């Protein structure tokens, strides 16, 4: 039996940060992960998807250059070259992560699967038995695939598979217009792949506001067929393709064939292989350990859970923050300190981009009943956006009556990743609408649209 003070399970963004933070306070820390190492973000998430999107946007702007009087003849997408660059650059990002792991002593690394034998005892697949005084669960997540999609057989893929393609297919059916589905579906469509997207219940990305969601649906459905509340009757393989039968707009069944069916239907935490039933952890109905979101401490005081494994805020920057909190608290137990959580910020790298900042609309209505105001702005009214011929989109901002403090925002528009950061920083600093209007605004820039919105919001306040 090997005794350690802290065992961190998982070497992704949360786990690596937890290990490094715990190592600041203890020498007896181990990091356990079976591989492949390199983090979800670098290997199959943030970075390869942005590489695909960059190629897609380049093709899109080339095709639409005639808007500005620029003629680009013979525009052709070399799918093999596109995927070669995606894989090569992806491998570089993964290599940088692995390079950073070389600073971790070999004695601190265990490359094996692991499961709980008791609250303190861990057994690894290579036969090691560990007694850990404190444990951080940071096992990440994996694609979640509804059972009915498995009827597609070997034509079924997830985003992990897509980034191993050596060339682009002719057609793809995308199930799930969430963040992953929207980003990859639009990118494939812009690269010349025939795409049809199916959803359930009308949801679209992380958008809650009805008006912003409608604007997003109008924009994306103008590029490729998108049914956010589809009725799918049947899915089955057909040779080297998959047949999908669904109900069309006129109520009649339609059958289309696709090379692949991409399941972009969310992700599930990787906790089911940890044998949590051997512990005294209290779990919810889905089998996820209950935990304090401020300290990351579970119902068993010496066990913590961070990152995608807790399914709270499955974003890279949140995972890193949670890893730091969990690693510190595990190493310093019983000295538990609530960690600082930054203003919620999420961005979808579609075109137009989607961003959510701060409190969500439903939470604002519940927490500030009758004490908030909301204003909107359409990018079709924004000079800089019209100059760029990228004037699709709508943004809304909520603020508290009395203080004028900005509470939250939902954005759809050109490069709103930048406006989202400005608003997130403003909410973090608890700035008011008046204070934001006192800031400098250059001309002509997209930020002028935010100023117009804030003026309208001030009047309503």
Backbone torsions as a table, in degrees:
resi	resn	phi	psi	omega
1	UNK	NA	123.8	176.9
2	UNK	-94.4	132.2	-179.4
3	UNK	-103.7	129.4	176.9
4	UNK	-133.7	156.6	178.2
5	UNK	-80.1	-44.7	-178.8
6	UNK	-132.3	129.2	172.3
7	UNK	-113.7	122.8	177.0
8	UNK	-104.6	121.3	-178.4
9	UNK	-100.0	109.3	-179.2
10	UNK	114.7	129.1	-177.3
11	UNK	-116.4	42.0	173.0
12	UNK	-91.8	-157.6	-177.2
13	UNK	-60.3	-42.9	179.9
14	UNK	-72.1	-44.4	-176.7
15	UNK	-65.1	-43.9	179.5
16	UNK	-62.3	-41.8	179.2
17	UNK	-67.7	-39.6	178.7
18	UNK	-63.1	-43.3	179.5
19	UNK	-60.3	-49.1	-176.4
20	UNK	-64.2	-38.5	179.4
21	UNK	-69.2	-41.5	178.6
22	UNK	-64.8	-36.8	-177.4
23	UNK	-65.8	-22.8	176.8
24	UNK	-67.1	-23.6	-175.1
25	UNK	-113.6	-8.8	-177.2
26	UNK	-152.0	147.0	175.8
27	UNK	-91.5	-15.6	-175.4
28	UNK	-101.0	70.2	-178.8
29	UNK	-125.2	136.3	175.4
30	UNK	-123.7	149.5	178.2
31	UNK	-117.2	120.8	-173.7
32	UNK	-115.3	123.6	178.7
33	UNK	-160.2	134.5	-178.4
34	UNK	-80.9	-11.9	-174.7
35	UNK	84.4	176.0	-2.4
36	UNK	-66.9	137.6	-178.6
37	UNK	-79.3	162.9	177.0
38	UNK	130.2	0.1	178.9
39	UNK	69.3	145.9	177.5
40	UNK	-59.9	-40.9	-177.7
41	UNK	-57.8	-51.1	-175.3
42	UNK	-74.8	-34.5	-171.4
43	UNK	-86.5	-47.7	-173.7
44	UNK	-135.8	9.0	-173.9
45	UNK	-119.7	-111.5	-171.3
46	UNK	-51.5	-51.7	-168.3
47	UNK	-75.6	-50.6	179.0
48	UNK	-64.1	-32.5	178.6
49	UNK	-66.5	-37.9	179.2
50	UNK	-69.7	-30.8	175.1
51	UNK	-64.5	-42.9	178.1
52	UNK	-65.6	-42.1	179.7
53	UNK	-63.8	-39.2	179.6
54	UNK	-61.2	-42.0	177.2
55	UNK	-65.3	-42.3	-178.1
56	UNK	-63.9	-43.4	-179.7
57	UNK	-65.4	-35.5	177.7
58	UNK	-62.8	-43.6	178.2
59	UNK	-64.0	-40.8	-178.4
60	UNK	-63.1	-47.5	-178.3
61	UNK	-67.1	-32.6	176.8
62	UNK	-65.0	-42.1	-179.5
63	UNK	-66.7	-28.5	-176.3
64	UNK	-104.5	16.5	179.5
65	UNK	-65.3	-24.4	-178.7
66	UNK	-65.8	-15.9	174.4
67	UNK	-57.0	-32.4	-177.0
68	UNK	-101.7	10.1	-178.9
69	UNK	82.9	14.8	-180.0
70	UNK	-102.1	123.3	179.9
71	UNK	-102.4	121.5	177.0
72	UNK	-118.8	97.7	-176.7
73	UNK	-74.5	154.9	171.3
74	UNK	55.6	55.5	175.2
75	UNK	-77.8	122.8	-177.1
76	UNK	-136.6	133.6	177.3
77	UNK	-94.8	119.3	175.6
78	UNK	-91.7	94.2	-175.2
79	UNK	-58.3	-35.5	179.9
80	UNK	-67.1	-42.6	178.9
81	UNK	-67.0	-38.0	178.0
82	UNK	-58.9	-50.5	-176.1
83	UNK	-71.3	-28.2	176.3
84	UNK	-63.9	-46.2	178.7
85	UNK	-64.7	-42.1	179.0
86	UNK	-57.1	-47.9	-176.7
87	UNK	-70.1	-40.4	-178.9
88	UNK	-65.3	-46.6	179.8
89	UNK	-67.7	-38.0	176.3
90	UNK	-57.9	-44.6	-179.4
91	UNK	-63.2	-32.6	177.0
92	UNK	-67.1	-42.5	178.8
93	UNK	-63.7	-42.4	177.9
94	UNK	-62.2	-41.9	-179.7
95	UNK	-61.2	-36.7	179.1
96	UNK	-64.9	-39.0	177.7
97	UNK	-64.6	-45.6	-179.3
98	UNK	-64.2	-36.0	177.7
99	UNK	-61.8	-39.0	179.0
100	UNK	-67.4	-25.2	-179.7
101	UNK	-78.1	-12.7	-179.3
102	UNK	-66.3	-18.5	178.2
103	UNK	-75.9	-11.6	179.1
104	UNK	-82.1	122.3	-179.7
105	UNK	-56.3	142.4	-179.1
106	UNK	-57.4	-34.2	-179.1
107	UNK	-67.1	-19.3	-179.4
108	UNK	-91.3	-6.5	-175.4
109	UNK	-108.7	132.3	174.2
110	UNK	-126.2	111.1	-179.4
111	UNK	-94.7	86.0	-177.8
112	UNK	-163.5	160.6	171.2
113	UNK	-76.9	161.8	-175.8
114	UNK	-147.6	151.7	174.2
115	UNK	-144.4	158.9	179.2
116	UNK	-77.0	134.7	169.0
117	UNK	-101.6	-25.0	175.2
118	UNK	-162.7	-174.0	-178.0
119	UNK	-60.7	-29.7	-177.9
120	UNK	-112.7	-16.4	-172.1
121	UNK	-102.9	131.8	178.6
122	UNK	-119.8	139.2	175.8
123	UNK	-117.8	131.5	179.8
124	UNK	-100.8	161.7	-177.9
125	UNK	-70.5	-14.6	177.3
126	UNK	-97.6	15.4	171.8
127	UNK	93.3	2.9	-179.9
128	UNK	-81.8	146.5	174.8
129	UNK	-119.9	124.2	-176.9
130	UNK	-117.3	137.4	168.1
131	UNK	-107.5	110.6	-176.5
132	UNK	-108.2	126.6	177.8
133	UNK	-66.1	-38.0	179.0
134	UNK	-137.1	151.2	-175.9
135	UNK	-137.5	135.8	173.2
136	UNK	-114.6	120.9	175.1
137	UNK	-90.5	116.9	-179.7
138	UNK	-141.6	54.4	-170.7
139	UNK	-86.7	1.6	175.0
140	UNK	71.7	-155.6	-176.3
141	UNK	-145.0	173.6	178.6
142	UNK	-143.7	162.3	179.4
143	UNK	-58.6	140.0	176.1
144	UNK	-102.8	125.0	-174.8
145	UNK	-118.9	112.8	175.8
146	UNK	-58.2	145.6	-175.0
147	UNK	-55.7	-37.7	-174.3
148	UNK	-67.9	-22.3	179.5
149	UNK	-74.7	-20.0	-179.1
150	UNK	-68.1	-11.8	175.7
151	UNK	-63.9	-16.2	179.1
152	UNK	-72.1	-10.8	177.2
153	UNK	61.9	-133.4	-176.7
154	UNK	-77.1	1.6	174.6
155	UNK	-89.8	-4.5	179.3
156	UNK	-83.1	129.8	177.3
157	UNK	-134.8	162.2	170.4
158	UNK	-121.7	175.6	-175.9
159	UNK	-59.7	-30.9	177.8
160	UNK	-57.8	-40.3	-178.0
161	UNK	-71.4	-37.0	-175.2
162	UNK	-57.1	-38.5	-175.1
163	UNK	-78.5	1.0	172.9
164	UNK	-100.4	-2.5	177.8
165	UNK	-60.2	143.1	174.6
166	UNK	-97.3	-14.0	176.8
167	UNK	-152.2	165.0	-179.3
168	UNK	-86.4	140.8	176.6
169	UNK	-78.3	179.0	178.5
170	UNK	-84.5	-35.9	-174.3
171	UNK	-151.3	149.0	179.3
172	UNK	-144.5	132.1	169.9
173	UNK	-94.4	124.5	-178.4
174	UNK	-105.8	121.6	176.1
175	UNK	-105.5	116.1	179.9
176	UNK	112.2	95.6	176.5
177	UNK	-87.2	47.4	172.9
178	UNK	-88.2	-159.9	-177.3
179	UNK	-59.4	-51.7	-177.2
180	UNK	-65.3	-45.6	-178.3
181	UNK	-62.9	-44.6	-179.7
182	UNK	-64.7	-46.1	-178.0
183	UNK	-62.8	-51.6	-176.1
184	UNK	-73.4	-38.1	-179.8
185	UNK	-62.5	-47.3	178.9
186	UNK	-65.1	-40.4	-179.5
187	UNK	-61.9	-46.0	179.6
188	UNK	-62.4	-41.7	179.3
189	UNK	-61.0	-43.0	-179.2
190	UNK	-69.9	-19.4	177.1
191	UNK	-91.1	7.9	174.3
192	UNK	97.0	4.2	177.5
193	UNK	-83.5	133.8	176.2
194	UNK	-72.9	120.4	-175.0
195	UNK	-122.3	137.3	167.0
196	UNK	-129.6	132.3	-174.2
197	UNK	-114.7	135.2	-178.9
198	UNK	-119.7	138.8	176.5
199	UNK	-133.2	-179.8	179.3
200	UNK	-133.1	128.7	173.6
201	UNK	80.4	1.0	176.4
202	UNK	87.4	-1.6	-179.4
203	UNK	-65.7	147.9	-178.9
204	UNK	-144.5	108.2	-177.5
205	UNK	56.4	-146.8	-179.6
206	UNK	-92.4	9.2	-171.5
207	UNK	-72.4	132.2	174.6
208	UNK	-103.7	-37.6	-174.0
209	UNK	-68.7	133.1	-175.9
210	UNK	-62.7	-42.9	-177.7
211	UNK	-67.8	-42.7	179.0
212	UNK	-66.1	-39.3	179.2
213	UNK	-63.4	-41.9	179.0
214	UNK	-63.8	-41.5	178.9
215	UNK	-62.8	-38.8	178.5
216	UNK	-66.8	-44.1	179.8
217	UNK	-61.4	-44.0	179.2
218	UNK	-60.1	-40.7	-177.5
219	UNK	-69.1	-49.8	-175.9
220	UNK	-71.4	-38.6	-178.2
221	UNK	-69.9	-14.8	174.4
222	UNK	-73.8	-18.8	-179.8
223	UNK	-96.5	-38.9	-178.3
224	UNK	-150.1	155.5	179.7
225	UNK	-61.6	124.8	-178.0
226	UNK	-135.8	116.4	175.3
227	UNK	-117.7	102.3	-175.4
228	UNK	-76.5	-8.1	176.3
229	UNK	-137.4	65.9	-171.2
230	UNK	-82.8	153.5	171.7
231	UNK	-112.8	104.5	-178.5
232	UNK	-102.4	123.6	-175.9
233	UNK	-90.4	-35.9	-174.1
234	UNK	-157.1	148.2	174.2
235	UNK	-138.2	128.2	174.4
236	UNK	-160.2	151.5	-179.9
237	UNK	-64.6	149.7	176.2
238	UNK	-143.6	90.8	-176.0
239	UNK	65.4	-124.7	178.7
240	UNK	-94.0	21.0	178.8
241	UNK	-134.4	-178.1	175.2
242	UNK	-129.6	134.4	177.7
243	UNK	-94.2	134.5	176.3
244	UNK	-124.6	122.5	177.6
245	UNK	-107.8	126.2	-175.9
246	UNK	-142.2	166.3	179.8
247	UNK	-89.9	124.3	-178.9
248	UNK	-79.5	-179.7	-176.8
249	UNK	-62.5	-29.2	-179.0
250	UNK	-88.5	4.9	177.6
251	UNK	88.9	-0.6	-179.3
252	UNK	-98.8	151.0	-179.3
253	UNK	-72.7	141.9	178.5
254	UNK	-128.2	137.9	176.5
255	UNK	-118.6	127.5	177.3
256	UNK	-128.8	149.6	177.8
257	UNK	-106.2	142.7	-179.9
258	UNK	-135.0	153.4	176.0
259	UNK	-67.0	-38.3	-178.5
260	UNK	-142.0	157.3	169.7
261	UNK	-114.9	114.6	180.0
262	UNK	-92.2	115.3	176.4
263	UNK	-87.0	104.5	177.6
264	UNK	-115.4	51.7	-169.4
265	UNK	-102.8	34.7	176.3
266	UNK	96.2	179.2	-179.2
267	UNK	-130.2	155.8	179.0
268	UNK	-124.6	141.7	-178.2
269	UNK	-63.3	143.4	178.6
270	UNK	-87.8	69.7	177.9
271	UNK	-117.9	-10.1	-174.2
272	UNK	-70.8	-16.9	179.5
273	UNK	-97.0	7.4	-175.6
274	UNK	-91.4	-1.9	-177.5
275	UNK	55.5	49.7	-179.7
276	UNK	-62.5	-18.9	178.2
277	UNK	-64.6	-16.3	177.3
278	UNK	-84.3	-1.1	179.1
279	UNK	-108.8	176.7	174.6
280	UNK	-102.6	19.1	178.0
281	UNK	-61.3	139.4	171.7
282	UNK	-88.0	130.1	-177.1
283	UNK	-122.9	159.8	176.7
284	UNK	-83.9	-173.2	-175.8
285	UNK	-64.4	-21.8	-179.7
286	UNK	-92.1	0.1	179.4
287	UNK	88.4	11.6	179.7
288	UNK	-91.3	134.1	178.8
289	UNK	-59.0	137.2	173.7
290	UNK	-73.7	142.5	-175.8
291	UNK	-153.4	162.3	175.9
292	UNK	-88.6	117.2	-176.8
293	UNK	-65.8	-13.8	-179.3
294	UNK	-91.2	-31.8	-179.7
295	UNK	-111.6	-15.5	-176.2
296	UNK	67.5	13.8	-179.4
297	UNK	-81.6	134.9	178.6
298	UNK	-86.9	-176.6	-179.7
299	UNK	-66.5	-26.8	170.0
300	UNK	-89.0	114.5	-167.0
301	UNK	-55.5	-28.5	-176.4
302	UNK	-93.3	5.6	179.1
303	UNK	-111.8	132.8	-179.6
304	UNK	-124.7	157.4	179.7
305	UNK	-139.3	131.1	-172.8
306	UNK	-138.8	156.6	175.1
307	UNK	76.6	-157.0	-177.0
308	UNK	-58.9	-21.8	-178.3
309	UNK	-61.6	-27.9	179.8
310	UNK	-95.6	-5.9	174.4
311	UNK	58.2	26.3	-178.0
312	UNK	-86.1	-59.5	177.6
313	UNK	-136.4	81.9	-172.7
314	UNK	-76.0	69.6	177.7
315	UNK	-132.4	149.9	-173.3
316	UNK	-58.0	-48.9	-175.8
317	UNK	-66.1	-31.8	176.4
318	UNK	-70.2	-38.6	178.9
319	UNK	-61.9	-42.7	179.4
320	UNK	-64.4	-42.8	178.2
321	UNK	-61.6	-44.3	-179.2
322	UNK	-66.8	-37.5	177.4
323	UNK	-59.8	-41.7	179.6
324	UNK	-64.5	-42.3	-179.6
325	UNK	-65.4	-48.0	-177.2
326	UNK	-65.8	-41.8	-179.1
327	UNK	-64.2	-42.9	179.3
328	UNK	-65.1	-48.4	-177.0
329	UNK	-66.3	-35.8	178.0
330	UNK	-64.7	-45.1	-178.0
331	UNK	-69.0	-31.3	-173.6
332	UNK	-101.0	4.2	178.5
333	UNK	-47.3	134.2	10.9
334	UNK	-90.7	11.2	178.9
335	UNK	-79.6	87.9	-176.8
336	UNK	-95.6	128.1	-179.3
337	UNK	-123.0	123.7	174.5
338	UNK	-60.7	132.2	-179.1
339	UNK	-85.2	153.6	176.4
340	UNK	-74.6	125.4	177.1
341	UNK	-105.6	123.7	-178.4
342	UNK	-74.4	166.8	179.6
343	UNK	-57.0	129.9	179.0
344	UNK	-56.4	133.9	-178.2
345	UNK	-147.5	123.9	177.8
346	UNK	-136.8	139.5	-176.7
347	UNK	-133.2	135.6	175.4
348	UNK	-110.9	123.8	-171.7
349	UNK	-90.3	51.1	172.2
350	UNK	-88.4	-174.1	174.2
351	UNK	-135.9	108.3	2.6
352	UNK	-68.9	155.2	178.8
353	UNK	-74.7	157.9	175.6
354	UNK	-119.0	140.4	176.0
355	UNK	-146.2	142.7	171.7
356	UNK	-123.0	137.9	-174.2
357	UNK	-136.0	138.0	174.1
358	UNK	69.6	-149.6	-178.1
359	UNK	-69.3	145.5	178.5
360	UNK	-79.5	153.7	-177.4
361	UNK	-52.3	-43.6	-178.8
362	UNK	-64.5	-38.0	179.2
363	UNK	-68.9	-37.2	179.0
364	UNK	-63.8	-43.8	179.6
365	UNK	-62.4	-35.3	-178.9
366	UNK	-77.7	-39.9	-174.8
367	UNK	-86.6	-22.5	-177.8
368	UNK	-128.6	55.4	-176.2
369	UNK	-60.4	119.3	179.5
370	UNK	70.7	8.7	-175.4
371	UNK	-124.0	31.0	177.9
372	UNK	-142.5	161.0	174.9
373	UNK	-130.0	153.8	-180.0
374	UNK	-137.1	140.8	177.4
375	UNK	-134.2	157.8	-179.0
376	UNK	-130.4	164.6	177.3
377	UNK	-148.9	132.2	178.3
378	UNK	-99.4	132.0	-177.5
379	UNK	-68.1	-15.1	175.4
380	UNK	-65.0	-14.5	177.8
381	UNK	-99.9	7.6	-173.2
382	UNK	-103.9	124.8	-172.2
383	UNK	-60.1	-49.8	-177.3
384	UNK	-61.8	-40.6	178.8
385	UNK	-63.2	-37.2	178.9
386	UNK	-69.9	-37.6	176.2
387	UNK	-58.5	-40.6	-178.0
388	UNK	-81.3	-5.6	-174.6
389	UNK	57.9	36.6	178.3
390	UNK	-133.8	62.3	-171.3
391	UNK	-108.2	25.9	174.6
392	UNK	-87.5	141.7	172.5
393	UNK	133.4	165.5	-176.4
394	UNK	-149.0	139.1	174.4
395	UNK	-130.9	148.2	177.9
396	UNK	-129.8	142.3	177.6
397	UNK	-131.0	136.8	178.7
398	UNK	-108.7	142.9	178.4
399	UNK	-142.1	156.1	-178.1
400	UNK	-84.4	132.2	175.1
401	UNK	-66.0	147.6	-179.4
402	UNK	92.1	-73.2	-178.7
403	UNK	-76.5	-25.9	-175.8
404	UNK	72.7	10.5	-176.3
405	UNK	-69.6	133.9	178.5
406	UNK	-70.8	133.6	-175.7
407	UNK	-107.6	-41.6	-176.3
408	UNK	-170.6	171.5	-178.3
409	UNK	-157.1	150.3	168.9
410	UNK	-127.9	127.3	-171.9
411	UNK	-125.9	139.1	171.4
412	UNK	-137.4	114.4	-178.5
413	UNK	172.6	-175.4	-177.8
414	UNK	-66.1	119.3	175.2
415	UNK	48.9	41.8	-178.4
416	UNK	-72.5	-2.3	173.2
417	UNK	-55.5	-32.2	-178.3
418	UNK	-79.1	-43.5	176.2
419	UNK	-62.5	-36.9	-179.3
420	UNK	-62.1	-40.8	178.3
421	UNK	-65.7	-42.3	178.6
422	UNK	-58.9	-43.2	-179.1
423	UNK	-70.3	-38.3	178.4
424	UNK	-62.6	-43.6	178.3
425	UNK	-63.7	-37.9	-179.8
426	UNK	-65.8	-43.6	178.6
427	UNK	-65.8	-39.3	178.8
428	UNK	-59.6	-36.9	-179.8
429	UNK	-89.5	3.5	179.5
430	UNK	56.0	42.4	179.9
431	UNK	-78.7	152.4	179.2
432	UNK	-96.9	169.0	176.3
433	UNK	-59.4	-42.7	178.8
434	UNK	-59.6	-42.0	-179.9
435	UNK	-66.2	-37.5	178.3
436	UNK	-68.8	-35.7	178.6
437	UNK	-70.2	-20.3	178.9
438	UNK	-82.5	-5.0	179.6
439	UNK	-77.9	158.8	178.9
440	UNK	-75.3	140.8	176.3
441	UNK	-129.3	118.8	179.5
442	UNK	-78.5	165.9	177.9
443	UNK	-132.2	134.4	-3.1
444	UNK	-99.9	126.7	179.8
445	UNK	-138.6	161.6	178.7
446	UNK	-61.1	-33.2	-177.9
447	UNK	-58.7	-21.2	176.9
448	UNK	-62.4	-28.5	175.8
449	UNK	-64.8	-38.0	176.3
450	UNK	-64.5	-39.6	178.4
451	UNK	-62.0	-42.2	178.8
452	UNK	-61.0	-41.7	178.6
453	UNK	-63.3	-44.3	-178.1
454	UNK	-64.2	-34.0	176.7
455	UNK	-64.1	-41.7	177.9
456	UNK	-65.7	-39.7	179.7
457	UNK	-66.5	-37.9	177.8
458	UNK	-60.6	-42.4	179.9
459	UNK	-62.9	-37.9	179.7
460	UNK	-72.8	-32.7	177.7
461	UNK	-67.2	NA	NA
